[in-house]
């Protein structure tokens, strides 16, 4: 669970429930298909190592397709019902992130 005292572990952590409960999976690399976590996640935490490619794009579709939303390094989203995919980024734009993410990849957000 996110906290300022916890050191980066290089992973994107995803949880079935809000408030970082009900662990689903962790990834240190990209995931074109979230498998059993696909469209099942209600909170997430980017605990990647600071530096190059430390931010994450989460995607509405498989294989990094459709709408996307950026999550900066160190940021946790404890309730995905409060966040939507970015506007005008493809199918799924403006939809809620909650139970609606299929894939992710590491990136450098502006």
C-alpha positions as CSV (number, residue, x, y, z in Angstrom):
1,X,0.0,0.0,0.0
2,X,1.3,3.5,-0.8
3,X,3.2,5.3,1.9
4,X,6.1,7.8,1.8
5,X,8.2,5.5,3.9
6,X,8.0,2.5,1.5
7,X,10.8,2.3,-0.9
8,X,10.2,1.9,-4.7
9,X,10.1,-1.7,-5.7
10,X,9.8,-1.3,-9.5
11,X,6.2,-2.5,-9.7
12,X,2.7,-1.4,-10.7
13,X,0.5,-2.9,-8.0
14,X,-3.2,-3.5,-8.7
15,X,-6.0,-4.4,-6.4
16,X,-9.6,-5.8,-6.8
17,X,-11.0,-3.3,-4.2
18,X,-10.7,0.3,-3.4
19,X,-8.2,1.4,-0.7
20,X,-5.5,-1.0,-2.0
21,X,-7.1,-4.1,-0.6
22,X,-7.7,-7.4,-2.3
23,X,-4.3,-7.8,-4.1
24,X,-4.7,-8.8,-7.8
25,X,-1.2,-8.6,-9.3
26,X,2.2,-6.7,-9.5
27,X,4.1,-6.0,-12.7
28,X,7.6,-4.8,-13.2
29,X,7.3,-4.9,-17.0
30,X,4.6,-4.1,-19.5
31,X,1.4,-6.2,-19.7
32,X,-0.5,-6.3,-23.0
33,X,-3.2,-8.4,-21.2
34,X,-4.0,-8.1,-17.5
35,X,-5.4,-11.7,-17.5
36,X,-7.5,-12.3,-14.4
37,X,-7.2,-8.7,-13.3
38,X,-8.6,-7.4,-16.6
39,X,-11.6,-5.2,-16.0
40,X,-11.5,-6.2,-12.3
41,X,-9.3,-3.5,-10.6
42,X,-10.6,-0.7,-8.3
43,X,-7.3,0.7,-7.1
44,X,-3.7,0.8,-8.2
45,X,-0.3,2.1,-7.2
46,X,2.7,3.0,-9.4
47,X,5.7,2.1,-7.2
48,X,8.2,2.0,-10.1
49,X,11.8,3.0,-9.7
50,X,12.3,6.7,-10.3
51,X,14.1,7.5,-13.5
52,X,13.6,6.7,-17.2
53,X,10.3,5.0,-18.0
54,X,8.9,5.3,-14.4
55,X,5.4,6.4,-15.3
56,X,2.6,4.2,-16.5
57,X,-0.1,4.4,-19.2
58,X,-3.1,2.3,-18.4
59,X,-5.3,1.3,-21.3
60,X,-9.0,0.5,-21.9
61,X,-8.2,-2.2,-24.5
62,X,-5.9,-5.2,-24.8
63,X,-2.4,-4.7,-26.3
64,X,-2.2,-1.0,-25.3
65,X,-5.3,0.1,-27.4
66,X,-8.1,2.4,-26.9
67,X,-8.3,5.2,-24.3
68,X,-5.5,5.7,-21.9
69,X,-4.7,7.5,-18.6
70,X,-1.2,8.4,-17.3
71,X,-0.2,7.5,-13.7
72,X,3.0,9.3,-12.5
73,X,5.7,7.5,-10.6
74,X,4.9,7.2,-6.9
75,X,1.2,7.9,-7.4
76,X,-1.6,5.7,-6.0
77,X,-5.2,5.9,-7.1
78,X,-7.1,4.5,-4.1
79,X,-10.5,4.6,-5.8
80,X,-10.7,4.2,-9.6
81,X,-14.4,5.2,-9.5
82,X,-13.1,8.8,-9.3
83,X,-10.9,8.7,-12.4
84,X,-11.6,8.5,-16.1
85,X,-9.7,7.7,-19.2
86,X,-8.4,10.8,-21.0
87,X,-10.6,12.5,-23.5
88,X,-10.0,11.9,-27.2
89,X,-7.6,9.0,-26.8
90,X,-9.7,6.3,-28.5
91,X,-12.5,3.9,-27.7
92,X,-13.3,4.1,-24.0
93,X,-12.4,7.8,-23.7
94,X,-14.1,9.5,-20.7
95,X,-15.1,6.1,-19.2
96,X,-14.3,5.4,-15.6
97,X,-11.1,3.5,-14.9
98,X,-12.8,1.3,-12.3
99,X,-13.2,-2.3,-13.5
100,X,-12.2,-1.1,-17.0
101,X,-8.4,-1.4,-17.5
102,X,-7.0,-4.2,-19.8
103,X,-3.3,-3.4,-20.2
104,X,-0.5,-1.1,-19.3
105,X,3.0,0.0,-20.4
106,X,5.8,2.0,-18.8
107,X,6.5,5.5,-20.2
108,X,7.8,9.0,-19.5
109,X,4.8,11.3,-19.0
110,X,5.3,15.0,-19.6
